[in-house]
Every structure is written in structure tokens, then in C-alpha cells.
Amino acid sequence: MTSSCDIMVVGGGHAGLLTAIALHDCGLQVQVVDPMPAAAIRDAPADGRALALLAGSIAHLEKLGLWDELAPYGAPIRKVEVLDVGSAAKVGYREEDAPARGPFGQGFENRVLRRILLDQFLERAGKGGLVTDRVQAISRDGDRISVRTETGESLAARLLIGADGRGSKVRSLARIGLRRWTYGHTALGFIVRHTTDNGGAVLERMRRGGPLATLPLRSDRTGITWVETDERARQLAAGPSEALLAELAEALDDALGRMELDSPVGTWPLSGQHADRYVAPRLALVGDAAHGVHPIHAQGFNMGVADVASLVGLVRRHKGDPGSPDVLRAYERDRRGPNTRSIWLTDGLARLFSNELVPVAQARGAALTLLDRLTPLRRLAIRRGMGG
């Protein structure tokens, strides 16, 4: 038996649910396919991950009419301090320097944001909007694309969207190639409670082992992303929490006061990747299914938000067939260039700040000092960074 809808989204993560909500609000019938049932997504345990929605992404969500429902769960980012530990050079970005004189973005705990998005989607689409299953095969017939699931169900749509992450099954089934590279580093992610108000500040420490960054989640609660070599990351994650927090306090110059863990310590090997194409007949990739980046510049999910905004905008403008070649070609043109630039930006920054050659360190320090002293240059950097 085959069920049918306008658009099928494979992947019930942040990008997939955002896509589904926005397209449903266009008056289209949307189904999301994900292996996790709704209850498991809602009750997902803390895993230490947090993300920043930059101001550019928030602007996209405002245009899609989605931001007001998310805003109460975020914590504003009001200042950013970047310190290159090797050269002791630093630059500070302040809220008043931003073009709109507002927060640079908002910090969210991953699981909380996903739960909110799921509830918003199911409120719109009903319980039947989420299909708990795995995609096994895809096929095309005229103006429809169908998937066969692990349980043997057949689902058909006019457009299939792959939002199923870096290991995308949709991308693989569509035979879209992938270029991938590794960094030899691992990110530790965890959340701390602390006695000193974080003031809405993101603190970035560019260190030899890799960047360490904080993200405000509440005045007394902060997300930590800490990059180290693979071996050192394993040692830190497996060691006593007291030692981990003591080293963190030293790296942050005790900026957060007394700290305690408020989540498990997760580890994620770091790599980058880019799909050879974002589209195939009746099919589009968004978010991590299309691209993956180093976390140094908080671009990953924000690139996905821009993908969603572009695809939804094109579907709205090309009224009629959401999976038409015109929509898909325009989406590829619109997103591939900006995403390529963001990938190389994050890759270049990651390699630049891990390079300890004296001339490189000196040039890096001089650049940060110049940014800190020259307001017009700092504002230019802010505009680029907030763009998402």
C-alpha cells in the first residue's frame, strides 16, 4: 500500500523539522520520516551539545514566521571575546557594534531545540506527520518520487528532501558523491552550571590543541565546545570531572566562577565534507546531508538554516510543483556558492589557529590586534560572522 503527500522530509533533526514546518505553513502536505519515535525525541537524554543560531539565521526564521515560537528558549549572545593564546592577542565584539545593535545570536541546547521543533511540527501536521521508519530504497515515476522503508511501507511525494545528516542515506541512494576530509581532532561537548553570570558572552580561546568556546544557555548555564587532539580528548573525557573542570577554569581565567557539570561529556571526531551535488530529479539535500564543517566559526547549523530558507522560498515562488527542475536548479545555484565559501572559511580558520610556526602566530596576533583597534574593520567582521 502506498501513501502520498506533497513533500517528504527524511530526517527529523533540526534542519529536517525546520524544513517540514516551513513547508507545511506554505499549505503543503508534509511527512517526516525518522527512525526515532516522537516520545524518544522528546525524552532524549542530555548529550552535552549546544548550538548558536546567528543573527542572519534568526532573520531567515523571522521571514518564515517561525522565530517567535523559538525565541523564549534561547539565550542572547551579547558579546564575543576571541583570545589567541599563543600570541596573547585578542579582539572583543560588542553588541553595540552590531549593524542592528542587537544580539549576535542566541544559544540553544540541541535536544531542547529539537523537542520544540518536533512539537511545533506535530501540532501543525498531526501525529501522522511523523513516520517512524528508515528509508531503504528510492524510485521515481513521472512527477512522483517514492521511498520504500525498512518495514516495507511505500511513501510517495512530489519532492523528497534529504535532511538525514552527515551519513545521509538519501544522498547515498541518490548516488550523489561526497568529498570528505578529517582534522585529527575531537570535540568535547558538555554543559556547565556556574556561580558567575556569563553576561551573554561567548569566550573563544584559540589554543594549540584546538579552539575552546563557550555558549550562553542561561545566565548561570553555559555550553562548552572544546577541541583537542584525538588522544588528549579521550583522556579528558575519560578522566575525573574535577580535573576537566579545573583545566577549563584555567583556560577561561575563572571567568565563570565555580563550575559543575550539568550534562555528560560527549566526544565527536571532527571532519569536513561536501556533497558533489545538492539535487537530483525530485530530490534535494539540506543541512548536514549536503555539507559538514569544523565547529570553529559556528557555521554548521546556520548554513542549514540558510538552505531551508532558500528552498522554502523557491517552493513558495514557483507555485505548483515543489519538485520541478526549475526549483531544484535554482536551489543548487543559490546555496552551493555560499556554502563552499563557508566551508573554506572554517577550514582555513581551523588550520590557521592550529599552526604554531612563529611567523604565522605573529601574523595572526597582529590581525586580531588590528581588528580590536579598528572599529570599521571590526564591524565588517561582525556583519560577516552574523550572516549565518
Buried (B, 14 or more C-beta within 10 A) or exposed (E): EEEBBBBBBBBBBBBBBBBBBBBBBBEBBBBBBBBBEBEEBBEBEBBBBBBBBBBBBBBBBEEBEBBEBBBEBBBBBBBBBBBBBBBEBBBBBBBEBBEEEBBBBBBBBBBBBBBBBBBBBBEEBEEEBBBBBBBBEBEBEEEBBBBBBEEEBBBBBBBBBBBBBBEBBBBBBBEBEBEEEEBEBBBBBBBBBBEBEBEBBBBBBBBEBBBBBBBBBBEBBBBBBBBBBBEBBBEBBEEEEEEBBEBBBEBBEEBBEEBEBBBEBBBBEBBBBBBEBBBBEBBBBBBBBBBBBBBBBBBBBBBBBBBBBBBBBBBBEBEEBBBBEEBBEBBBEBBBEBBEEBBEBBBEBBEBBBBEEEEBBEBBBEBBBEBBEEEEBBBEBBBEBBBB
